[in-house]
Every structure is written in C-alpha cells, then in structure tokens.
Amino acid sequence: MGCTVEQTESSTTVTGPIRGGLKPIPEVDMETMTDAFLTASVLAAVATPNKYGATTRIGGIANQRVKECDRIRAMKDELAKFGVVCRETDDGIEIDGRGLDLKEAKEGVHCYDDHRVAMSFTVLAASAPTSTLILERECVGKTWPGWWDVLSQTFKVKLEGVEPQALEKNGANGSNGTSRTTKSMFIIGMRGAGKTTTGGWASRILGWPLVDLDTELEARVGMTIPELIKQRGWQGF
C-alpha cells in the first residue's frame, strides 16, 4: 500500500506515505490473519485510485461472517455511510478506494457491539473531513479497555463524549428520533427452567421486545411444539 515497514524481534514499525498516498491492493489473501481484515478494509477505503484501478480485493475471510456479527456485511454497510462502495464475495470483500474524499457519516457508525468494528472505524474517522459518531463505544473493552485513552493521549485524536439522551433526541439511534435497541440478551436453559418468565420480566424492566423461540417457531412452522415433535421427532424439532 506504499508504507515502509521495519521489523525487529520484538516490534513492527509502520511509516505511512504522504497523506492520501495509500495504494489499493488488487488481491490480498488474509486467511492467516482474518481478524485484521477490518483494519485493512478501512485503509483500502482511503486508498487513492491509480492507473491500475481503485479496488482492493480481500479474500480468505469467510469465517468473519460468524464472529460477533457478520463482519463482512457490517463493513460493507458502514463504509457505505462514508460513500465507499463495497461488494461482498463468497469469502471476502471488494473495496473501491476513494482517497480522502470521504462523505460525512451523518447517522454515525453502528458497531454491532463488536470491538473490532469500533476500533477499525475509529481509524477511518481520524481521516474523515468531519467528526464521526461512533456508537457502542464501550465494546472496545473486550480486548483493549484503554483504546480511547491511547487515541487521545498518544495519538492526540480529539474525542468528545455524547450522552445517550442526546443521541435519541437527535435521532441517531433510529429513524424519526426513536430509540433503537442495539444489544440483545439471550436466556438459555433447560425445559421448564423459567426462561419465558424471566424474559418477560426483563422485557418489561428494560423496555426491550421479547422473542420467545417456542412461540416464534410455532408461528413459522404453523403448528404447536407438541405437534411438531409428534410429526418430525426431536431431531426435527
């Protein structure tokens, strides 16, 4: 991509090109480091088109569809907010770089409660022409609780907190200013343990919708659970 990389036994130092000088990579297989594709994607987004094109193709990352979220789809959807065109492939993603000509992500970046999504888009936000709202900022605590401190203190990135009430008032959490639930709670247990009862309590206290899997399954197959088991057996259930 046009960077200078120096390695020792204990460190790696990367020096970038002049601002706006990153180059797209026609093909890169990231099967041996799939979790790093998110960072590679945001770098590809600001790569400057050249005579060979603007597209970086990342492959070998099919397992990233079943992480904290479908990360390939997440990168495609969230990069689109910056005006970056992406295409999903069977085992990867194609990103058309647009240099530093990024659009303002007015709705903010939805991180799917995924630490790697949040950290990757923070890198992109540092190159954006205007401030970028990163939602679910606490999710970085899974792997790097001090992420925001390092950005501010070491890299001098200007950060400013936004209260949830302000987000709802300005409509950042959903259309027409309505609040949108961005987290889920899964209650798992043996039959008769009280999952539905506990779920009902949690739903009323938190104001979140409740989805009971038995009820959802009955609605989808058009029969009751006992009828389903009688017809298809436990394996079918």
N, C-alpha and C positions, 0 to 999 in steps of 0.2 A: 504493500500500500504506500510505499515511499518513505517509511520510517527507518531510522538507524537503530539497530538492536545490539546491545553489548551484554554478554553473559559471563558470570563468574560461577564458582562452585556454589555460591550462596545468594546470588542476586541476578536480576534481569533489569536492565535499564533501557527504556524505550524513549527515543527522541523523535518527536514528530516533525514532519516537513513544515514549511511555512504555512500560516493559517490558510485553510482552503486548498491545501495541496495533496490531500489524500487521494490515492488512486483506487479505482474499483478492481476487484479480482475476478476474472472470468469464471474460474472454477476453484472451489476450495472444499475438500472433504474434511469434515470436523468430527468424524466418528470417534476419534480417540479423545475428544475434549468437547463433548456435545453441550455441556452446560455453559460453555463460553460463547456459544453461537449468538446469544442475545446481545452481548457487547459487540461482537463482530458485526451484527446487523445494524446497530446504530452508527457504527463507524462507516459501514457501507452506505448508509443513508446520506452521509455528508461527503462521500467521495465525489470528486469532480469529474464529470464526463470528459473523455478524451477520444482520440481517433479510433480507439478500439471499442468504444461504447461507454455505457454508464452502469451496466448491470453487474452485480456481484451475485454469483450462484453458490449457495451453501448447501451441501449435501451430507448424508450420513447421520442425520439428526432425528430420525423418525421417533426415537424414544422420548423426545421432548414434547410429544403430544399428550403424554400421560404423566406429567410432573404435577406441580401444584395447580397447574392449569394446562390447557393446550397452548404451549408457549409459541408454537409456530403461528397459530391463528391470532394469538394475543399480539405478537409483534406486527403482524400484517395490519390488524385493526388499529392499533395505537400509532403506528408510524403514519398511517393514512391521515391522522389528525394534523400532522406536520406537512402534509402534501406529498409524502413519499409513497410512490407506487410500488407495491409488492405483489408477488404471485406465489401461492403455495404449490409445492410439488409433492410427490409421493413421500420423499424422505428429506425434504428441506424447504428452502425458500429462496426466491429471487428478489433482489432489492435494486431498484433503479436509483442510483445516487443523484442528488441534485445540488451537490456542493453545500454552501452555506445559505442557499436560497430557501430557507425553511418557512413554512407558514406558521401562524400563531395557533397553538393548540388551545382554542378558547374553552373547550369543555374540560380541560385538564386530562391527565393521564391516569386511566384506570389500571391499577397494578394487579388486580385479581388476587390480592393478598399474597403475592409472590415476590419474595425478596430479590430475586434476580431481575425480574421485570422492573422493579422500582429502581435498583441501582443502575441498570442499563440506561433507562430513560433519564436518569439524573445526569449521566454523561452527555446525552443528546441535548438536554435542557441547557447545559452550560454553553452550547454553541448556538442556541436559538436566539433570534433577534429580540424577543421579548420574554418576560418572566413566564415560567411554566408552572402550573399547579400539579403537584404530584400527590395523588390520593393514596390513602392507606399507608402513610409513611412509616408506621410502626413495624411493618412486616420485615424491614431490613434486620430487625433484631434477631432473626433466626440464625444468621451467620455473621453479622457484623453490627453489633449494637452501637458502636461508636462511629458508624458511617457518616452521619450528618456532622458530627464534631470534626472529623478528619477533613471533610469537604470545606468546612468553614475555616478551620484553624490552619490547616496545612496548605490547601489549595486556594484559599481566600475566595471561595464561592459565596456570593451573597444569598443568604437564606432568610426567609421570613415565614413565621408560622401563621396558619389560618385556622380560626376556630370552626368547628363543625357547624355551629349555628349560622355562621356567615356563609358557609357553602350552601346550606339549604335555602337561605334567603335569596342567594344569587342564582339558584337553580343548577349548581354544579353537580349535585347528586342525582339529578333526574330531570326529565322534561317538565316544563311549566312550574319549576321551583319545588317539585315534590321530592320527598326523601326517597332514596333507593337503598334497599338492603344490599350491602356488598360483601357480607360474610354469611356463612351457613354454619349451623350446628347439627351434627349427626348423632342421634341417640341409638345405640346398638345394644342389644341384649337378648336373652333367651325369651322364648314364648311365655307370655303371662308375667313378665318382669315389671311391667308398668311403663313401657316406652310411650304409648299413646297418651296416657295420663300425664306423665312428666312433660311430654311435648306440648300438651295443651296448656299446662301451667307456664312453660317457658314462652309460648306464643303470646299469651295474654300479658305477661310481665314485660316482654321485650317489644311487643307490637310487631312481631315478625309473622309472616304467613306460616302455617303448619301444613306440611305434606306428609300424610301417613302412607307409607308404602303399600300396606294392605289395601287401603281404600283406592289408591292410585292404580294398583294392579287390577283390582276388580273392575274399575271403570274402563281400563284399556282392553281387557280380555272379554268383558261383557258377561261375567259370571262371578259367583261368590268364591271365596278361597276354598271352602269345602267342596264345592262343585268342581273347581279346577283340579284339586288333588284327586278327587274321585275319577275324573276323566283322564288326567295326564300323569298321575302319580307324583310322589315327592320330587323325583328328578325333574319332571316337567315344571313343577312349581318353582 
